[in-house]
Amino acid sequence: MATTATSARAGGGTAPAALDGAQPALRRRWWSAWPRWSAVLAVAWSALYGLAALYWSLGGDGFPFAKVHNDRASASLLEPSPAPVVAPLIAVFCAAGVAAGIRMLRAPDSTRHRKLLLGYGWTAAVGLGLLIPDYSILGLLVFSPALLVFVFTGVPGPQDLGDILYWHRINIIIVFIGGVLWLGATLAHQRRTARQCVRCGRSGKAAAAWTRPEAALRWGRWAVWGAVAATIPYDITRIAWYFGRPLGITDGFLKEMQDTPGMLEMGLALGLASTLGSLLTHGLISRWGEIWPRWVWFKKGGVIHPATALVPAGVMAAVIVPGGLMSIRHFETAEWGALGPSILWVFWGVGLGIAAFSYYLRRRGECAYCHRGA
C-alpha cells in the first residue's frame, strides 16, 4: 500500500486509500468544503435577492438604488436608477443565477454548457463584487474597530449608528457578498470541469513555468512595487491637507474641512493607514512575511501560516478596486486631489491581488486533497 501511494503521488495522482484516509480530518474544517457551499449559497443569494427585486418591480418600497437624500445615498454604479426599469432586470439576472447555480450543483463534472455557465458566473462575480459596489466596504473595514465600540457606546455627536449603516450602504455589502459567493462557485466549477483539483487548481500536467516559486517571486516583486506606488499620491494629499496645504483642492474646500471637527484628522489617519498598508504589502515578498520577525516577540522565529497574510491581502484587494472605480465615475478636475489619487486604487487593488497570488503559489506546498505539489 505504501508503494502504491508513493507511486501515485509521483505520477500526479492519488491513491484512493490514501485520499480516503485524509478526508475525515479535513471535513472538520468547514472552510475546506468551499467548492460545495459557495455554490449552494450563491444559488440561495440569487433566489433571495431575485425575490426582493421582483417585489421592487411590483412597486414595493426599499429599492436600494433609488435616488435619495445625499446623507442616505451610495456611490454605486446603479445609483440613482428607476425601480420600474432596473428592478426587473435584476430579477431576471438573479433568476438566471439560480438556474446556472443549480446546473453547477446537479452536474458538477459535466462540460455541457460549460462556457455559458462560466460566462455567467464570472460576470456575476465581477459585476457584483467589483463594479456595482462603491468605497463603503473599504471605509467600514478601516473604521470597523471604532464601529464595534459605537455599538456599545453610541456614535459621538448628533449622529447614531443608523447614520452610518443605512439601507443603501447595507445593500452594497449584500451585493458584494453575492459577488464573493459567485467567485467561489465559478472558480470551483471551472477547475472541476477542467479536470483539476477544485481546491488547489493543479492537474496531472507539469506546472507552468510562471507558477514556480522562483518565477512567482520575480513577478510578485513587480506587483508589490506597483501597489505601493499607487498609494503614494493619496497619502501625500491627505498629509498636506492636515498641515494646511490645499494640494489638489480649492482653498474653500480646505477651509470647510478645517471648520469641520475631526475631518482633517480623519484624512490624516486614512493617509497613515494607507502608508502602513503599503509597508505591510512588502511582507508578501519578504522573509518576514513567512517567518515571524523579531519585533513580533511572542511569535519570533515561528512559521507564518499562509492564511495570515492571504486573507487580509485578498480582502483588501477586493474592496479597494471598487473604491477606485467609483472615483473614476465621480472625478472632477477642479478638485483633482479629492478623488484623483483614489483612482489609482484600481492599480493598488490589482497589484495587491497579484502579489497575494504570487505569495500563495510560493507557500501552497502539497495539496491535502490531491497530494500534488509534494
N, C-alpha and C positions, 0 to 999 in steps of 0.2 A: 504493500500500500504506500509506503514512504517513497519507493522508487517511482511509482505511478504519479504521485502528487508532484514530485520534483520534476519529472519529465513534462508534465502538463504545464507547470509554471514556466519552464524553459522555453516551451513552444508557444507561449502566449495564451494557453488555455487554462482551464481549472478542473482539477479532478472533482467529480461530483461529491464524493465523500468528504473531501476537504472543505468544499464550499458549504455543504450542509452543516458541517460541524461548527462553522463560524456563524451561522445565521442566528441562533437563539440569543447570543450575547449582543449581536448587532440590532436585533429587533427591539431591545430595551431602550435604544436611543431613538426617540420619536423622530428626530430630525433626519435620521438616515433613510426614512421612508418618504422623503420629499417628492420623489418622482411620482408616487401614487397620490398623496394627499394634496399636492399642489394642483393636480388636475381636478380632483373632486371639489376642492374649494373654489377653483376657477369657474366650474360649472355652477356651483351654488351662488357665487358672487354675481355671475351673469344673469341668473334667474331672478335673484332678488332686486338687482339694480334695474333689470328689464321691466319687472313689475312696477317698480317705482316710476320708471319712465312712462309706462302705459298710463299710470294714474295721472301724471302731469299732462300727458297728451289729452286726457279727457277733461282737463280743466282743474285738476287738483292743485291745492296750494303747495308751496315749498319748492318750486322749480329752482334748482341751485345755481342756474346760470342766467337768471333773470336780472335785469337792471335794478339795482337797489341803491340806497344811500351809500356814499363813499366809505362811511365807517363800517359798513357791513358787506362791502364788495370784496371780491378777489381779483387777481390779475390773470385769471385763467384765459386760455386761448378761446374758449367758448363764451366768455362773458364780455358784454351782455349779448344775449340772443333770445329770440322769441320762443316761448314754450310750444306753441302750435306747430312750429316748423322743426325745431331741434329735438324735442322730446320724442316724437315718433321715430326719428332716425336713430336715436339712442336705443329705443325699444327694439327696433329691427336688428341693430348691431348686436345687442345682447342676446336676442333670440338665436342669431347665427352662432354666437359663442356657446350657447347651451348645446346646440346641435353638434358643433365641432368638438366640444369637450366630451360629450357622450360617445362620439365616434372614437376619440382617442382612448377612452376607458374601455369600451367594449371590444375594440380590435387593436390593442396596443402595438402589436407587431406587424400589422398589415401595412403595406406600402400603397394600397389603393387610396386615391385622393390625397396622397402624401403632400404634394406641392400646395394643394388648396388648403389643407389643414395647417401646414406650416406658415403659409401666407397669411391666413387669418390670425394665427397665434402670435406671430412676430409683429403684425400690425397692431394688435391689441396691446401687446407688451410695450411697444414704443409709444403708441398713442396715449394710452392710459398712464404709463409710468413717466414719460418724458415731455410729451407735447402739451397735454391738457393742464397739468399742474403748474403752479407758479412757485414763488420763493417761500411760500408759507411753511412747508415741511422743513426746509432748511432753518428758518427762523425758530420754529418750535423746538427743533433739536438743539440749537445753540442755547436757547433760553430754558430748556427743559428743567435744569436744576431749580431755577427761580420759580417756574410754574408749579413744580412739585411743592415748594414751600407755600406758594399762594393758595394752594388747595386748602391748607390748614389755617393760614393767617389772613387770607384775603389779599386782593391786589391793592398796593398803596395808592392813595389818591382817590379821585372820584370814580374810577373805573371798577368793574368787577370782572370775574373770570369769563363771563359771557361776552365781554367786550373784546376778548382775545380769542376764545374758542366759539365763534359764531357759526351758523349753519353753512354759509358759503365756504368757509375755511375748513370745516369738518368734512364737507363733501369732497374737497380736494384730497384730503387724507384717504377717504374711502376709494376714490378713483385711483390714487397711487397704489393702494393695496391691491386693487384689481390688476394693475399692470404687473406688479411683482408676481402675483399668482399665475398670470398667463406666461410670464417669462419662465417660471419653473416648469409649468406644464408643457410648453412648447419645446424647451430645451430637452426635456426627458423624451418626448415623442420623437424629436429629430434624431437623438442618439439611438433610441431603440430601433427605429426603422432603418437606421444606417448600420445596424448590427454592431453597435458599440456598447460599451458598458455605460449604463444610464447615469452612473454616479461619477465616474472619472473621465469618460469620453474616449477611453482607449479602445483600440480594436486589435485584431491579431496581426496587423501590419506593423512594420517598423515605424517608430516615431519620426515625425517630420523634423528636419534639422533645426528649424527655428524654435521648436518646443524644448530642445535640450537645455539643460541648466545653464551652460556657459553662453549659449546664444540668447536665452531669455534674459540673462543678466545684462548683456550688451544693450538690447533694445529697451529693457526696463529702465536703464540709466537715462536714456533719452526721454522716456516718458516722464520720469520724475523731474528732470530739469525743466521740461516743458510745463508741467503742472506748477512747479514752484514759480517760474517766470510769470505765469498767468495771474498770480495773486499779488504781485508787486504793485501795480497801479492802484488797486483798491486800498491796499494798506497805506500807501503814501498819501492818497487824498484824504482818508479819514484822520490820519495823524495831523496832516496840515490844517484841517478844519479845527481840530481841537486847540491848536496853537494860534488860531485867528487868521489863517491864510485861506482866502476863498479860492482854492485851487479847483478850477473846473466848474465853479458855481458863481452866481452873482453875489454882490455884497448884501443885497436884500435877503437872499436865501440864508446866507451865513448869519445875518442879524436875527432872522426868525429862529434859527436853531439855537443861537446864544440866549434868546429870550425864553426858550422852552426848557424847563428844568430837566436835566438828565439827558438831553438829546445828544450833545457833543460827547458826553461821557459814554453813552451807548455806542456811538460811532467809533470812538477810540477803542472800546472793548472789542467790538467786532473786528477792527483792523488788527489788533493784537492777537485775537483768536485766530484770524486768518494766517498771521505770521507763524504762530505756534503750530498750526496745522501743516503749513508748508515745511516746517522743520521736522515734524514727525513723519512726513512723507518720505524723508531720506531713509527711514528705517526699513523701507521696502527693498533697498539695495545695499544696506549696510549690515555689518556683522551684529551691531546692537539691535537689529530688527529680528535676529534669530537667536541670539544668546543674551539673556538679561544682563545689562551693563552694571558697572559698579555703583552708579548713582541710584539704582533701584536695589537698595541694600538688602531688603528682605527676600529677594529672589536672585541675587547676584550669582552669575555663572550658570543658572539653570537654562534649559532649552525653552524657548518661547513656543507655545502651541500656535500653529499657523492661523487658527481661527481668531486668535487675539489680535492679529494685525488685519486679517482679511475681512472680518465682519465690519469693523468701523470704517475701513477704507472703502469697502463695497457700498455700504450705506451712504457715506458721504458723497461718493462719486455719483450715485443715483439721484441724490436730492440737489446736488449743485447744478447739474445740467439744466433742469427746468428753470432754475433761477436765472441762468444766463440767457436762455431762450426768451424768457419773459422780458428781460432787459432789452433785447433786440426789438421786441414789439413796441415797447414804450419809450424808446430812446429819443431824446430831444437834444439837438446840437447846442442850443443856447446854454444849457447847463449839463454839459457832457460829463462832468465829474460825478453827477448823481447816479447815473446808470451806465455810463460808458465803461468804466472799469469792470462792472459786473457782467458785461457781455463776454469778457474773457473767461468767465466761469465755465462756459461751454468747454473751452480747451482745458481748464483746470479739471473738470469732472472727467473728461475723456482721458486726459493724461493720467489721472489718479486711477481710473479703472484699468487702463492698460498696465500701469505699474503694479497694481494688485494682481492682475492676471499673470504677470511675469513672476511675481513672488510665489503665487500658487504653483506654477509649473516647477519652480525650483525646490519647493518644500513638500510637494504632494506625496512623494515616496510610493510605496506599494499600495495598491488599492485593496482594501479589506474584503471586497466582494469578488472581483475578477482575478485578483492576485497578479495583475500585470504591473510592470514597473518595479519589480524587485531589484 
